[in-house]
Amino acid sequence: ATPSLEEIYNCRFGKHHMVLLKERYHGSSDADIEIIDTKAERKKNGMRGNFSLKLIRHIENTLNSGGQVVILRSRRAWASGMQCTSCGEIVKCPHCNVSLSLHRDGRMICHYCGYSATYSGSCRKCSGELKSLGAGTQKIEEEAALLFPQARIARLDSDTAQNKKYETSTIRDFAKGEIDILIGTQIVTKGFDFSRLTLVAVVAADSLLGIQDFRADEKELQLLEQFRGRCGRREEKGIFIIQTSQPEHPIYQRIANNEAVLLCSDLLQERKDFNFPPYTRIIEINIKDRYED
């Protein structure tokens, strides 16, 4: 359903053969998609913490109709990255096209090639304020509890999943309809089949683009497509909401326009332009010693 660019490349050149999954198991239609521009919402006081008023209304409508909600706040948001609060631009390396990491000495550094730039606190594109792409499933859970006091809420991430008994019981309770809102990381995006789940939403989606990986765009596209597939799997059609500061980003536009992951000529061309796989091979060498010299 969401092959890697390397696999698409191999299929195009005859190394592998592609088999398409053209319909969902239960025959249900794909979920509707709504992209919410959090940058615009903040300007008109349309945000309540990390939740837009639009998303809040969708969640309320879903809960009132007896449906369930899953909210994704990616654990990968812990990866360092800087984003402009005005234009949504994520600061990237001009050579490697991956996000720069802010270090304590005030330098923004690329962990691929070593390129560095002085952190000024303002965006080079529009002079807006730069902020860190942080994490926070726990914070999202706290905000959700205040916004939806009557809802039964649970969290599933790498912290809570360390307790296998809690993880199993949470998934079982959500499947039985005993949890209304499930907040989690990538754990909640793949493989589950919940019959009452009709709304899935991504909060701070741009943190997925801010990871230090040349595959960041590809990984987000795969993750969003997989997450979209979790909802509306029976009779009632689902809705998939993406909250982003970059609604015009090609990844979100591709999802919104129902463009398959297979139509990735632009992403493959970008890999070629920056000399990344599948057009090259990368070797990582780690050198360690007790003395830095």
C-alpha positions as CSV (number, residue, x, y, z in Angstrom):
1,A,0.0,0.0,0.0
2,T,2.9,2.4,0.8
3,P,6.1,1.1,-0.8
4,S,9.4,2.9,-0.4
5,L,10.9,5.0,-3.1
6,E,13.6,2.4,-3.5
7,E,11.0,-0.3,-4.1
8,I,9.2,1.9,-6.7
9,Y,12.6,2.5,-8.4
10,N,13.3,-1.2,-8.5
11,C,9.8,-1.9,-10.0
12,R,10.3,0.8,-12.7
13,F,13.6,-0.8,-13.8
14,G,12.3,-4.4,-13.7
15,K,14.1,-5.7,-10.6
16,H,10.8,-6.3,-8.8
17,H,7.2,-6.7,-9.9
18,M,4.5,-4.4,-8.3
19,V,1.2,-5.8,-7.0
20,L,-1.4,-3.1,-6.3
21,L,-3.9,-3.1,-3.4
22,K,-6.8,-1.3,-5.1
23,E,-9.6,-1.6,-2.5
24,R,-10.0,-1.8,1.2
25,Y,-10.8,-5.1,2.9
26,H,-14.4,-4.3,3.9
27,G,-15.0,-2.4,0.6
28,S,-15.5,0.9,2.4
29,S,-14.6,4.2,0.7
30,D,-11.5,6.2,1.6
31,A,-11.8,8.8,4.4
32,D,-12.4,12.4,3.6
33,I,-9.5,14.7,4.2
34,E,-9.4,18.2,5.7
35,I,-6.2,20.2,6.1
36,I,-6.2,22.9,8.7
37,D,-3.8,25.8,8.5
38,T,-2.8,26.4,12.1
39,K,-0.8,29.5,11.1
40,A,-4.0,31.1,9.8
41,E,-6.0,29.8,12.7
42,R,-3.7,31.4,15.2
43,K,-4.0,34.8,13.5
44,K,-7.8,34.8,14.0
45,N,-7.6,33.3,17.5
46,G,-8.8,29.9,16.3
47,M,-6.5,27.8,18.4
48,R,-6.9,26.3,21.9
49,G,-3.5,25.1,22.7
50,N,-2.6,22.5,20.1
51,F,-6.2,22.1,19.0
52,S,-7.9,24.2,16.4
53,L,-11.5,25.2,16.9
54,K,-12.3,23.3,13.7
55,L,-10.7,20.1,15.0
56,I,-12.5,20.6,18.3
57,R,-15.9,20.8,16.5
58,H,-15.1,17.7,14.5
59,I,-14.2,15.8,17.7
60,E,-17.4,16.9,19.5
61,N,-19.5,15.9,16.5
62,T,-17.8,12.5,16.4
63,L,-18.3,11.8,20.1
64,N,-21.9,13.0,20.0
65,S,-22.7,10.5,17.2
66,G,-21.1,7.6,19.1
67,G,-17.8,7.5,17.1
68,Q,-14.3,7.3,18.4
69,V,-11.2,9.4,17.8
70,V,-7.5,8.8,17.4
71,I,-5.0,11.7,17.6
72,L,-1.5,11.3,16.4
73,R,1.4,13.3,17.9
74,S,4.5,11.8,16.5
75,R,7.2,10.7,18.9
76,R,9.6,11.7,16.2
77,A,8.8,15.3,17.1
78,W,11.5,14.9,19.8
79,A,14.1,15.2,17.0
80,S,15.5,18.7,16.9
81,G,14.2,21.1,14.3
82,M,13.4,24.7,13.9
83,Q,10.2,26.1,12.3
84,C,9.1,29.7,11.6
85,T,5.9,30.7,13.5
86,S,5.0,33.1,10.7
87,C,5.5,31.3,7.4
88,G,5.9,27.7,8.6
89,E,9.2,27.2,7.0
90,I,11.4,24.5,8.5
91,V,15.2,25.4,8.5
92,K,17.0,22.9,6.3
93,C,20.6,22.2,5.2
94,P,21.2,23.7,1.7
95,H,23.3,20.8,0.7
96,C,21.4,17.8,2.2
97,N,17.8,19.0,2.4
98,V,17.4,17.7,6.0
99,S,16.4,19.8,9.0
100,L,19.1,21.6,11.0
101,S,19.5,20.8,14.7
102,L,19.9,23.6,17.2
103,H,22.9,23.2,19.6
104,R,23.5,24.9,22.9
105,D,26.3,27.0,21.5
106,G,23.9,28.8,19.2
107,R,24.7,26.9,16.1
108,M,22.3,25.1,13.8
109,I,24.1,22.0,12.5
110,C,23.4,19.4,9.8
111,H,24.2,16.0,11.2
112,Y,24.7,14.7,7.7
113,C,27.4,16.9,6.2
114,G,28.5,19.1,9.1
115,Y,27.2,22.4,7.6
116,S,26.5,24.9,10.3
117,A,24.8,28.3,10.6
118,T,24.5,30.8,13.4
119,Y,21.1,30.7,15.1
120,S,19.6,34.2,15.0
121,G,16.1,33.3,16.2
122,S,14.5,34.7,13.1
123,C,13.5,33.1,9.8
124,R,15.7,33.9,6.8
125,K,12.7,33.7,4.5
126,C,10.3,36.1,6.2
127,S,12.1,37.3,9.5
128,G,9.4,35.6,11.6
129,E,10.3,33.9,14.9
130,L,11.8,30.5,14.9
131,K,10.6,27.9,17.5
132,S,11.6,24.4,18.3
133,L,9.6,21.5,17.0
134,G,8.9,19.9,20.3
135,A,7.1,16.8,21.4
136,G,4.2,16.1,23.7
137,T,1.7,13.3,23.7
138,Q,1.3,13.9,27.4
139,K,0.6,17.6,26.9
140,I,-2.0,16.7,24.1
141,E,-3.7,14.3,26.6
142,E,-3.9,17.1,29.2
143,E,-5.4,19.6,26.8
144,A,-7.9,17.0,25.5
145,A,-9.0,16.3,29.0
146,L,-9.8,20.0,29.6
147,L,-11.5,20.4,26.2
148,F,-13.6,17.2,26.4
149,P,-14.2,16.6,30.1
150,Q,-16.9,13.9,29.5
151,A,-14.8,11.9,27.1
152,R,-12.8,8.7,28.2
153,I,-9.2,9.4,27.1
154,A,-6.2,7.2,27.0
155,R,-2.6,7.6,25.8
156,L,-0.4,5.1,23.9
157,D,3.2,5.9,23.2
158,S,6.7,4.6,23.8
159,D,6.4,5.5,27.5
160,T,3.1,3.8,28.3
161,A,3.8,0.9,25.9
162,Q,6.6,-0.3,28.1
163,N,3.9,-1.7,30.3
164,K,2.7,-4.5,28.0
165,K,-0.4,-5.1,30.2
166,Y,-1.4,-1.5,29.9
167,E,-0.8,-1.5,26.1
168,T,-2.9,-4.6,25.6
169,S,-5.7,-3.5,27.8
170,T,-5.8,0.0,26.2
171,I,-6.1,-1.5,22.7
172,R,-8.7,-4.0,23.9
173,D,-10.8,-1.3,25.7
174,F,-10.6,1.0,22.6
175,A,-11.8,-1.9,20.4
176,K,-14.7,-2.5,22.8
177,G,-15.7,1.2,22.7
178,E,-14.8,1.8,26.3
179,I,-12.3,4.6,25.3
180,D,-13.5,7.6,23.3
181,I,-10.3,9.3,22.4
182,L,-6.9,7.6,22.0
183,I,-3.8,9.8,21.8
184,G,-0.6,8.2,20.6
185,T,2.5,8.1,18.5
186,Q,3.2,5.9,15.4
187,I,2.0,2.9,17.5
188,V,-1.6,3.9,16.7
189,T,-1.1,4.4,12.9
190,K,-0.6,0.9,11.6
191,G,-2.5,-2.4,11.5
192,F,-5.5,-1.7,13.7
193,D,-9.0,-2.4,12.7
194,F,-11.4,-0.5,15.0
195,S,-15.0,-0.6,13.8
196,R,-16.2,2.5,15.6
197,L,-13.2,4.7,14.6
198,T,-14.5,7.5,12.3
199,L,-12.1,10.4,13.0
200,V,-8.3,10.4,12.9
201,A,-6.3,13.6,13.3
202,V,-2.6,14.6,13.2
203,V,-1.6,17.4,15.6
204,A,1.6,19.4,14.6
205,A,2.1,17.3,11.5
206,D,5.2,19.4,10.5
207,S,7.3,17.7,13.2
208,L,7.3,14.7,10.9
209,L,8.9,16.8,8.2
210,G,11.5,18.2,10.7
211,I,13.2,14.9,11.4
212,Q,16.9,14.6,10.4
213,D,16.4,12.1,7.6
214,F,16.6,12.5,3.8
215,R,13.6,10.1,3.8
216,A,11.5,12.5,6.0
217,D,9.0,13.4,3.2
218,E,8.6,9.8,2.1
219,K,8.1,8.6,5.7
220,E,5.5,11.2,6.4
221,L,3.6,10.4,3.2
222,Q,3.7,6.7,4.2
223,L,2.6,7.3,7.8
224,L,-0.2,9.7,6.8
225,E,-1.6,7.2,4.2
226,Q,-1.4,4.4,6.8
227,F,-3.0,6.5,9.5
228,R,-5.8,7.5,7.1
229,G,-6.6,3.9,6.6
230,R,-7.4,3.3,10.3
231,C,-10.8,5.2,10.1
232,G,-14.1,4.6,8.5
233,R,-13.4,0.9,7.9
234,R,-17.1,-0.1,8.0
235,E,-20.4,1.5,6.8
236,E,-19.8,5.1,8.1
237,K,-17.3,7.2,6.1
238,G,-14.4,8.5,8.1
239,I,-12.6,11.9,8.2
240,F,-8.9,12.5,8.3
241,I,-7.7,15.9,9.6
242,I,-4.2,17.2,9.3
243,Q,-3.1,20.3,11.3
244,T,-0.1,22.0,9.7
245,S,1.6,25.3,9.4
246,Q,2.5,24.4,5.8
247,P,-0.8,23.5,4.1
248,E,0.8,24.1,0.7
249,H,3.5,21.5,1.3
250,P,3.6,18.9,-1.6
251,I,3.2,16.0,0.8
252,Y,-0.1,17.4,2.2
253,Q,-1.3,18.3,-1.3
254,R,-0.6,14.8,-2.5
255,I,-2.6,13.3,0.3
256,A,-5.5,15.8,-0.2
257,N,-5.6,15.1,-3.9
258,N,-5.6,11.3,-3.3
259,E,-2.4,10.9,-5.3
260,A,-1.0,7.4,-4.7
261,V,2.4,7.0,-3.2
262,L,3.3,5.3,-6.5
263,L,3.2,8.7,-8.3
264,C,6.4,9.8,-6.8
265,S,8.4,11.1,-9.8
266,D,9.0,14.5,-8.0
267,L,10.2,12.8,-4.8
268,L,12.5,10.5,-6.8
269,Q,13.8,13.5,-8.8
270,E,14.6,15.3,-5.5
271,R,16.6,12.2,-4.3
272,K,18.5,12.4,-7.6
273,D,19.2,16.1,-7.3
274,F,20.6,15.7,-3.8
275,N,22.6,12.5,-4.6
276,F,20.7,10.2,-2.3
277,P,19.5,6.6,-2.6
278,P,18.3,4.9,-4.8
279,Y,20.6,6.8,-7.1
280,T,23.6,6.3,-4.7
281,R,24.5,4.2,-1.8
282,I,25.3,5.6,1.7
283,I,27.7,4.1,4.1
284,E,27.7,5.3,7.8
285,I,30.9,5.0,9.7
286,N,30.9,5.6,13.5
287,I,34.2,6.2,15.2
288,K,34.3,6.0,19.0
289,D,37.1,6.5,21.6
290,R,37.3,7.4,25.2
291,Y,39.5,10.5,24.2
292,E,38.1,12.9,21.6
293,D,41.5,13.6,20.0
